[in-house]
Amino acid sequence: MRSRDLGVAGGFVAFALAEEALIRMPGGWWPFALAGFAVLTALRRDVPLLALAASCVAANLVRDEYRLWQLAAMIIAAYTVGRERPIGRSGWPGWAGLGLALATAATFWSVAPDDPMGALFFPMGPWALGVGFAYQHRQSADAAAVRAAIREQRVREAVMEERVRIARELHDMVAHSVTVMVIQAGVVRRRLDAGLDVDGELLRSIESSGRDAVGELRRTLGLLRGDDGGATAAPVGLDRLDELIAQVREAGLAVTVRREGAPVALLPAADLSAYRIVQEALTNVLKHAGPTRVTVEVRYAADGVHLVVRDRGGTAPAPVASGGQGLIGMRERAALFGGELTAGPQQDGGYAVHARLPALVAA
């Protein structure tokens, strides 16, 4: 804004100097007045009422030596008063601006009584135009704020729905097996405390219940993803990442895979979530960027497993980081295990998804 105001002030000064050089009107006061009006024009958004008041006073003082550039300064000031101090939006400054515009119109009428329409139009026309733009801008800003609030509400609702689905599915599908494991483990503990032998079949039952719980969890996450064959599909994880890469390469992506660190055996559910995050990120690249070059990084560190999917950009715009059910689902997958996920455009073009899942390894 400040650079624009300085540009307007520079154009105003150039116009005034051209007028003085071509017309050469009498009066040696004009360089001082021009300097003052140039400063007021540059600071017009900060002191709009002062700028218009100065134009009104100057019109009274130099009636016979009035310059065209003074009229230009008045038009700029009147527009700025209407734009920055509209009636009804800024309180008393808005009414003061209207009063100054009317006073300026009256001053012009007293200077040129034979042209009442011109006296009224030159101050009031720019002022009314500024008021109109101010109201239009406010309405656009209000509408944009409402749209942003609606989008934010929809995102919150989508996140809440996803969490409710996760909680419901985990309870219905996994709670029974876990409850059985807790009860059987309690029996084992009490027998050990009493110095009794532990039935090997009981331990095998606990192991079987644990395997069932893991299987149910895998099927639950498959259902949450909307996979039709989620209940019967073979378990997937980062160990099957090469198969996924081969599939997306056939779809047109040039994928480079980088692995760092010593791989660790994650919990089955976390391993599946890591796989799904990479899968969803690559799917988003196919949807939004088209055939392009993609780098997939899998890095094992002390704070967990880091997954990065970065593309070089394509012909279509990248998805917005805060919207889209796919990104919401990926964030929920990471948050489910205490991790986090960020996504957004890169400075050098393209889009990147970075997820971290804590190093909760399988026992």
C-alpha positions as CSV (number, residue, x, y, z in Angstrom):
1,M,0.0,0.0,0.0
2,R,2.7,2.5,0.9
3,S,4.5,2.0,-2.4
4,R,1.3,2.6,-4.2
5,D,0.7,5.8,-2.3
6,L,4.1,7.0,-3.1
7,G,3.5,6.2,-6.8
8,V,0.3,8.2,-6.8
9,A,2.1,11.1,-5.1
10,G,4.9,10.9,-7.7
11,G,2.4,11.0,-10.5
12,F,0.7,13.9,-8.9
13,V,3.9,15.9,-8.6
14,A,4.9,15.2,-12.2
15,F,1.4,16.4,-13.4
16,A,1.8,19.6,-11.3
17,L,5.3,20.4,-12.6
18,A,4.1,19.8,-16.2
19,E,1.2,22.2,-15.6
20,E,3.5,24.9,-14.1
21,A,6.0,24.6,-16.9
22,L,3.4,24.8,-19.7
23,I,0.9,27.3,-18.3
24,R,3.1,29.5,-16.1
25,M,0.4,30.9,-13.9
26,P,1.2,33.9,-11.6
27,G,2.0,33.5,-8.0
28,G,5.2,32.4,-6.4
29,W,3.6,30.4,-3.6
30,W,2.9,27.3,-5.6
31,P,6.2,25.3,-4.9
32,F,5.5,25.4,-1.2
33,A,1.9,24.4,-1.7
34,L,2.9,21.7,-4.1
35,A,5.3,20.2,-1.5
36,G,2.6,20.2,1.2
37,F,0.0,18.6,-1.1
38,A,2.6,16.0,-2.3
39,V,3.2,15.0,1.4
40,L,-0.5,14.8,2.1
41,T,-1.1,12.7,-1.1
42,A,1.6,10.3,0.0
43,L,0.1,10.0,3.5
44,R,-3.5,10.2,2.3
45,R,-4.5,6.9,3.9
46,D,-3.2,8.0,7.3
47,V,-4.6,11.6,7.3
48,P,-7.5,11.6,4.7
49,L,-9.5,14.2,6.5
50,L,-6.5,16.6,6.8
51,A,-5.8,16.2,3.1
52,L,-9.3,17.1,2.1
53,A,-9.4,20.0,4.6
54,A,-6.2,21.4,3.1
55,S,-7.8,21.4,-0.4
56,C,-10.9,23.1,0.9
57,V,-8.8,25.9,2.6
58,A,-6.5,26.3,-0.4
59,A,-9.5,26.8,-2.7
60,N,-10.5,29.8,-0.5
61,L,-7.1,31.3,-0.3
62,V,-6.1,31.3,-4.0
63,R,-9.3,31.9,-5.8
64,D,-7.8,33.8,-8.8
65,E,-4.7,31.7,-9.0
66,Y,-6.2,28.2,-8.6
67,R,-4.3,25.5,-10.3
68,L,-5.5,22.3,-12.1
69,W,-3.2,20.2,-10.0
70,Q,-4.9,21.5,-6.8
71,L,-8.2,20.1,-8.3
72,A,-6.4,16.8,-8.8
73,A,-5.2,16.8,-5.2
74,M,-8.7,17.5,-4.0
75,I,-10.2,14.7,-6.1
76,I,-7.6,12.2,-4.8
77,A,-8.3,13.4,-1.2
78,A,-12.1,13.2,-1.6
79,Y,-11.9,9.7,-3.0
80,T,-9.6,8.6,-0.1
81,V,-12.0,10.1,2.5
82,G,-14.9,8.1,1.1
83,R,-12.8,5.0,0.7
84,E,-11.0,5.0,4.1
85,R,-13.7,6.8,6.2
86,P,-17.1,5.6,4.9
87,I,-20.3,6.6,6.6
88,G,-21.6,4.0,9.0
89,R,-18.4,2.0,9.1
90,S,-15.9,4.4,10.8
91,G,-18.2,6.4,13.2
92,W,-17.8,10.1,13.5
93,P,-14.9,10.3,11.0
94,G,-17.3,9.1,8.3
95,W,-19.7,12.0,9.0
96,A,-16.8,14.4,9.3
97,G,-15.6,13.3,5.8
98,L,-19.1,13.9,4.4
99,G,-19.1,17.4,6.0
100,L,-15.7,18.2,4.5
101,A,-16.8,17.0,1.0
102,L,-19.9,19.2,1.2
103,A,-17.8,22.2,2.5
104,T,-15.4,21.7,-0.4
105,A,-18.3,21.7,-2.8
106,A,-19.6,24.9,-1.3
107,T,-16.2,26.5,-1.6
108,F,-16.0,25.6,-5.2
109,W,-19.4,27.0,-5.8
110,S,-18.4,30.3,-4.2
111,V,-15.3,30.4,-6.4
112,A,-17.3,29.6,-9.6
113,P,-21.0,30.5,-8.9
114,D,-21.9,30.1,-12.5
115,D,-21.0,26.3,-12.4
116,P,-22.9,24.7,-9.5
117,M,-23.0,21.3,-11.1
118,G,-19.2,21.2,-11.5
119,A,-18.7,22.5,-7.9
120,L,-20.9,19.7,-6.6
121,F,-19.5,16.9,-8.9
122,F,-15.8,17.3,-8.4
123,P,-15.8,16.9,-4.6
124,M,-18.9,14.7,-4.2
125,G,-18.3,12.4,-7.2
126,P,-15.0,11.0,-6.0
127,W,-16.2,10.8,-2.4
128,A,-19.3,8.8,-3.4
129,L,-17.1,6.5,-5.6
130,G,-14.8,5.9,-2.6
131,V,-17.7,5.1,-0.3
132,G,-19.0,2.6,-2.9
133,F,-15.7,0.9,-3.2
134,A,-15.4,0.7,0.6
135,Y,-18.8,-1.0,1.0
136,Q,-18.0,-3.4,-1.9
137,H,-14.7,-4.3,-0.3
138,R,-16.3,-4.8,3.1
139,Q,-19.0,-7.0,1.6
140,S,-16.4,-9.1,-0.3
141,A,-14.3,-9.4,2.9
142,D,-17.4,-10.5,4.9
143,A,-18.3,-13.0,2.2
144,A,-14.7,-14.4,2.2
145,A,-14.7,-14.6,6.0
146,V,-18.0,-16.6,5.9
147,R,-16.7,-18.9,3.2
148,A,-13.5,-19.5,5.2
149,A,-15.5,-20.2,8.4
150,I,-17.7,-22.7,6.5
151,R,-14.6,-24.4,5.1
152,E,-13.1,-24.6,8.5
153,Q,-16.3,-25.9,10.0
154,R,-16.5,-28.6,7.3
155,V,-12.9,-29.6,7.9
156,R,-13.6,-29.9,11.7
157,E,-16.7,-31.9,11.0
158,A,-14.8,-34.2,8.6
159,V,-12.0,-34.7,11.2
160,M,-14.6,-35.4,13.9
161,E,-16.5,-37.8,11.7
162,E,-13.2,-39.6,10.9
163,R,-12.3,-39.9,14.6
164,V,-15.8,-41.1,15.5
165,R,-15.6,-43.8,12.8
166,I,-12.1,-44.9,14.1
167,A,-13.3,-45.1,17.7
168,R,-16.5,-47.0,16.7
169,E,-14.7,-49.4,14.4
170,L,-11.9,-50.1,16.9
171,H,-14.4,-50.7,19.7
172,D,-16.6,-53.0,17.7
173,M,-13.8,-55.0,15.9
174,V,-11.0,-55.1,18.5
175,A,-12.4,-54.6,22.0
176,H,-13.6,-58.2,22.3
177,S,-10.2,-59.7,21.5
178,V,-8.4,-57.3,23.8
179,T,-10.8,-57.9,26.6
180,V,-10.2,-61.7,26.3
181,M,-6.5,-61.1,26.3
182,V,-6.7,-59.0,29.5
183,I,-8.8,-61.6,31.3
184,Q,-6.5,-64.5,30.3
185,A,-3.4,-62.5,31.2
186,G,-4.9,-61.9,34.6
187,V,-5.4,-65.6,35.1
188,V,-1.7,-66.3,34.2
189,R,-0.6,-63.6,36.7
190,R,-2.6,-65.0,39.5
191,R,-1.4,-68.6,38.9
192,L,2.2,-67.3,38.9
193,D,1.6,-65.4,42.1
194,A,0.2,-68.5,43.7
195,G,3.2,-70.6,42.5
196,L,1.1,-72.7,40.2
197,D,2.1,-74.0,36.8
198,V,0.9,-72.1,33.8
199,D,-1.1,-74.0,31.3
200,G,0.7,-73.7,27.9
201,E,-2.7,-73.8,26.2
202,L,-3.7,-70.6,28.0
203,L,-0.6,-68.8,26.7
204,R,-1.4,-70.0,23.2
205,S,-4.9,-68.7,23.6
206,I,-3.5,-65.3,24.6
207,E,-1.2,-65.4,21.6
208,S,-4.1,-66.3,19.3
209,S,-6.3,-63.5,20.7
210,G,-3.5,-61.1,20.1
211,R,-3.2,-62.2,16.5
212,D,-6.9,-61.9,16.1
213,A,-6.8,-58.4,17.5
214,V,-4.1,-57.4,15.0
215,G,-6.1,-59.0,12.2
216,E,-9.2,-57.1,13.2
217,L,-7.3,-53.9,13.4
218,R,-6.0,-54.4,9.9
219,R,-9.5,-55.1,8.6
220,T,-10.8,-52.1,10.5
221,L,-8.3,-49.7,8.9
222,G,-9.1,-51.2,5.6
223,L,-12.7,-50.4,6.1
224,L,-11.9,-46.9,7.2
225,R,-10.0,-46.4,3.9
226,G,-13.1,-47.5,2.0
227,D,-11.3,-50.6,0.6
228,D,-14.0,-53.0,-0.7
229,G,-11.7,-56.0,0.0
230,G,-10.4,-54.6,3.3
231,A,-11.6,-57.6,5.2
232,T,-9.9,-60.2,3.1
233,A,-6.9,-58.3,1.6
234,A,-3.4,-59.5,2.5
235,P,-1.7,-57.4,5.2
236,V,0.5,-54.7,3.7
237,G,3.3,-52.5,5.2
238,L,6.5,-50.8,4.3
239,D,8.0,-54.1,3.3
240,R,5.6,-54.1,0.3
241,L,6.5,-50.6,-0.7
242,D,8.3,-51.8,-3.8
243,E,5.1,-53.3,-5.1
244,L,3.3,-50.0,-4.6
245,I,6.1,-48.1,-6.4
246,A,5.9,-50.6,-9.3
247,Q,2.2,-49.9,-9.6
248,V,2.4,-46.1,-9.7
249,R,5.3,-46.3,-12.2
250,E,3.1,-48.2,-14.5
251,A,0.6,-45.3,-14.1
252,G,3.2,-42.8,-15.4
253,L,5.1,-41.6,-12.4
254,A,8.9,-41.6,-12.4
255,V,9.5,-42.6,-8.8
256,T,12.8,-42.6,-7.0
257,V,13.0,-44.4,-3.6
258,R,15.5,-43.5,-0.9
259,R,15.9,-45.4,2.3
260,E,18.0,-44.3,5.3
261,G,18.7,-45.9,8.6
262,A,18.3,-49.4,9.9
263,P,14.7,-50.7,9.4
264,V,12.7,-51.6,12.5
265,A,9.7,-53.9,12.8
266,L,6.8,-51.6,13.5
267,L,3.6,-52.5,15.1
268,P,1.4,-54.0,12.3
269,A,-1.2,-51.2,12.5
270,A,1.5,-48.5,12.4
271,D,3.2,-50.3,9.5
272,L,-0.1,-50.4,7.6
273,S,-0.7,-46.7,8.3
274,A,2.7,-45.8,7.0
275,Y,2.1,-47.8,3.9
276,R,-1.3,-46.1,3.4
277,I,0.1,-42.6,3.9
278,V,2.7,-43.2,1.1
279,Q,-0.1,-44.7,-1.1
280,E,-2.4,-41.8,-0.6
281,A,0.3,-39.2,-1.2
282,L,1.3,-41.0,-4.5
283,T,-2.4,-41.1,-5.5
284,N,-2.7,-37.4,-4.9
285,V,0.2,-36.8,-7.2
286,L,-1.5,-38.8,-9.9
287,K,-4.7,-36.9,-9.4
288,H,-3.4,-33.4,-9.1
289,A,0.0,-33.3,-10.9
290,G,-0.2,-35.9,-13.5
291,P,2.9,-37.7,-14.9
292,T,5.9,-36.2,-13.1
293,R,9.0,-37.1,-11.1
294,V,8.5,-38.2,-7.5
295,T,10.9,-38.9,-4.7
296,V,9.8,-41.2,-1.8
297,E,12.0,-41.2,1.3
298,V,11.8,-43.6,4.1
299,R,14.1,-42.7,7.0
300,Y,14.4,-44.5,10.3
301,A,15.6,-42.3,13.1
302,A,15.6,-42.2,16.9
303,D,12.3,-40.3,17.0
304,G,10.5,-42.6,14.6
305,V,10.0,-43.4,10.9
306,H,10.0,-40.4,8.6
307,L,8.1,-40.6,5.3
308,V,8.5,-37.9,2.6
309,V,6.7,-37.9,-0.8
310,R,7.9,-35.0,-2.9
311,D,6.9,-34.3,-6.5
312,R,8.4,-31.9,-9.0
313,G,5.0,-30.4,-10.0
314,G,2.9,-30.9,-13.1
315,T,0.3,-29.4,-15.3
316,A,-2.4,-29.3,-12.7
317,P,-2.4,-27.3,-9.4
318,A,-1.5,-29.1,-6.3
319,P,-4.1,-29.8,-3.6
320,V,-4.6,-27.3,-0.8
321,A,-2.9,-28.5,2.3
322,S,-5.8,-27.7,4.5
323,G,-8.5,-29.3,2.5
324,G,-9.4,-32.7,1.0
325,Q,-10.5,-35.9,2.6
326,G,-7.3,-37.7,1.6
327,L,-5.1,-35.3,3.6
328,I,-7.5,-35.4,6.5
329,G,-7.3,-39.2,6.5
330,M,-3.5,-39.2,6.3
331,R,-3.3,-36.8,9.3
332,E,-5.6,-38.9,11.3
333,R,-3.6,-42.0,10.5
334,A,-0.4,-40.3,11.8
335,A,-2.1,-38.8,14.8
336,L,-3.6,-42.2,15.8
337,F,-0.1,-43.3,16.7
338,G,1.1,-40.0,18.2
339,G,2.8,-38.8,15.0
340,E,2.2,-35.8,12.8
341,L,1.9,-35.0,9.1
342,T,2.5,-31.8,7.1
343,A,1.7,-31.1,3.5
344,G,2.1,-28.1,1.2
345,P,3.6,-26.6,-1.9
346,Q,7.4,-26.2,-2.2
347,Q,9.2,-23.0,-2.9
348,D,10.9,-24.5,-6.0
349,G,7.6,-25.9,-7.3
350,G,5.8,-29.1,-6.7
351,Y,4.2,-30.5,-3.5
352,A,5.5,-32.4,-0.5
353,V,4.0,-34.6,2.2
354,H,6.1,-35.3,5.3
355,A,4.8,-37.8,8.0
356,R,6.4,-39.0,11.1
357,L,5.3,-42.1,13.1
358,P,6.9,-42.7,16.5
359,A,9.2,-45.7,16.8
360,L,6.6,-48.0,18.4
361,V,8.2,-51.3,17.4
362,A,6.7,-54.7,17.6
363,A,7.8,-56.8,20.6
